[in-house]
């Protein structure tokens, strides 16, 4: 048996996972935990790593029709009746990045001294130098260079991108 990608209706990944797991089909629905600005406050949210997609391990000859017509499924990626397999190695790479809660952990590649840009919030668009991480690991200190002035700001790591 191979893994296949299932295309779901918007925000129906969990519903499809629940429906197909009742049919004893092995599923992989990776999730991502990140901070999101909600009503002016950053909150932790868990959302699909691949919105509108999940992976299933099944035999197309026997289960294609049943999966295709499961509530919440738009289709199976591939040709009609002949889906394209997803390499087991890809599934394992994604799994290797998951923590004990089954959530994918994004490893930021920002290092001390890197030039970074703030992507969200009142300082969006500002460029600075990544100075250091703070104890709680979600916040960092960035040295901002503005006209004739240097300022250190504490900021959420999720709103930075490397330049």
Secondary structure, 3 states (H helix, E strand, C coil): CEEEEEEECCCCHHHHHHHHHCCCCEEECCEEEEEEEECCEEEEEEEECCCCEEEEEECHHHHHHHHHCCCCEEEECEECCEECEECHHHHHHHHHCECCCCEECCCCCCCCCCEEEECCCCCCCCEEEEEEECCCCCEEEEEEEECCEEEEEEEEHHHEEEC
